[in-house]
């Protein structure tokens, strides 16, 4: 069983509590205006990874938690379920999933209820740049936290936004929640810093 992924980031401390491993899955059909990963929208094969090999790679890194974003993770829901079943036991700070789907849409996905058995929290809802907020891991006020049945994360741990620059594979990666302007994007690009996994 495989994921089609956009990329991986490790370590990160701004995409959920503790030191986390972050995966961006490839493919999204929502097209949110202001999305900071529009390169994740395409459904073309980008990088296929075996979910069990990925889980073992994460285990070796020994992160406290795992954050899964996109693209839209629930478009790969069968692989998502099997993956988090396998990797959950190694993560004291649990699994956080970002989804652009609202709860009523998630409930139509056959694997959704079982995914809640293993996920700590799902950040649910489209990103709406006209409703941008800055006081939690929600990116806009129309989004909400859906709590899973695996309580390793508290709501208090999700009440902040920050960003970081990580050196990874001989490049610098900006991740998290910075207030990005076009000028800042340009300046960072000139410095060789890739913008990745940003919730603007």
Residue pairs with C-beta under 8 A, 6 or more apart in sequence:
1 50
1 51
1 52
1 78
1 79
1 82
1 83
2 48
2 49
2 50
2 51
2 79
3 23
3 25
3 48
3 49
3 51
3 54
3 76
3 79
3 80
3 83
4 25
4 26
4 27
4 43
4 45
4 46
4 47
4 48
4 76
5 23
5 24
5 25
5 26
5 46
5 47
5 48
5 49
6 24
6 25
6 26
6 37
6 39
6 40
6 46
6 47
6 70
6 71
7 23
7 24
7 47
7 196
8 21
8 22
8 23
8 24
9 15
9 21
9 22
9 24
9 166
9 168
9 173
9 175
9 196
9 197
10 20
10 21
10 22
10 58
10 61
10 63
10 168
11 19
11 20
11 21
11 61
11 63
11 166
12 19
12 20
12 21
12 22
12 67
12 164
12 166
12 175
12 176
12 197
13 19
13 20
13 164
14 161
14 162
14 163
14 164
14 175
14 176
14 177
15 22
15 67
15 69
15 96
15 137
15 175
15 176
15 197
16 65
16 67
16 93
16 96
16 137
16 153
16 157
16 158
17 64
17 65
17 93
17 153
17 157
17 158
18 63
18 64
18 65
18 92
18 93
19 63
19 64
19 65
20 63
20 64
20 65
20 66
20 67
20 93
20 96
21 58
21 61
21 63
21 65
21 66
21 67
22 66
22 67
22 68
22 69
22 175
22 197
23 54
23 66
23 67
23 68
23 69
24 37
24 40
24 69
24 70
24 71
24 196
24 197
25 40
25 68
25 69
25 70
25 71
25 72
25 73
25 75
25 76
25 80
26 40
26 42
26 43
26 44
26 45
26 46
26 47
26 70
26 71
27 40
27 41
27 42
27 43
27 70
27 71
27 72
27 75
27 76
28 35
28 40
28 41
28 70
28 71
28 72
28 75
28 100
29 41
29 72
29 75
30 72
30 100
30 101
30 126
31 41
32 100
32 126
32 127
32 128
32 129
33 129
34 127
34 129
34 200
35 41
35 127
36 180
36 195
36 197
36 198
36 199
36 200
37 69
37 70
37 71
37 196
37 197
37 198
40 70
40 71
41 71
51 79
51 82
51 83
51 86
52 86
54 83
55 83
55 86
55 87
58 66
58 87
58 90
59 87
59 90
62 90
63 91
63 93
64 91
64 92
64 93
65 91
65 92
65 93
65 94
65 95
65 96
65 152
65 153
66 84
66 87
66 91
66 94
66 95
66 96
67 95
67 96
67 97
67 98
68 80
68 84
68 95
68 96
68 97
68 98
69 97
69 98
69 197
70 98
70 99
70 100
72 99
72 100
72 101
73 80
73 97
73 98
73 99
74 80
74 99
74 101
74 106
74 109
74 112
77 109
77 110
77 111
77 112
77 115
78 111
80 97
80 111
80 115
81 111
81 114
81 115
81 118
84 95
84 115
84 118
84 119
85 118
87 95
88 94
88 95
88 118
88 150
91 152
92 152
93 152
93 153
94 119
94 120
94 121
94 150
94 152
94 153
95 118
95 119
95 120
95 148
95 150
96 119
96 120
96 121
96 122
96 123
96 137
96 153
97 115
97 119
97 121
97 122
97 123
98 122
98 123
99 106
99 122
99 123
99 124
99 125
100 125
100 126
100 127
101 109
101 124
101 125
102 124
102 125
102 126
103 124
103 144
103 146
106 112
106 122
106 124
106 146
107 113
115 148
116 122
116 146
116 148
116 149
117 148
117 149
117 150
118 148
118 150
119 148
119 150
120 147
120 148
120 150
120 151
120 152
120 153
121 145
121 146
121 147
121 148
121 153
121 158
122 145
122 146
122 148
123 137
123 138
123 139
123 143
123 144
123 145
124 143
124 144
124 145
124 146
125 140
125 142
125 143
125 144
126 140
126 142
126 143
127 139
127 140
127 143
127 199
127 200
128 140
128 141
128 142
129 140
129 200
130 140
131 140
131 141
131 142
132 139
132 140
132 200
133 139
133 140
133 141
134 161
134 177
134 179
135 159
135 160
135 161
136 158
136 159
136 160
136 161
137 158
137 159
137 160
137 161
137 177
137 199
138 144
138 145
139 177
139 199
139 200
145 155
145 158
161 176
161 177
161 199
162 176
162 177
163 174
163 175
163 176
163 177
163 178
163 198
164 174
164 175
164 176
165 172
165 173
165 174
165 193
166 172
166 173
166 175
167 173
171 192
171 193
171 194
172 191
172 192
172 193
172 194
173 193
173 194
173 195
173 196
173 197
174 188
174 193
174 194
174 195
174 196
174 198
175 196
175 197
175 198
176 197
176 198
176 199
177 198
177 199
177 200
178 184
178 198
179 200
180 195
180 198
180 200
185 195
188 195
189 195
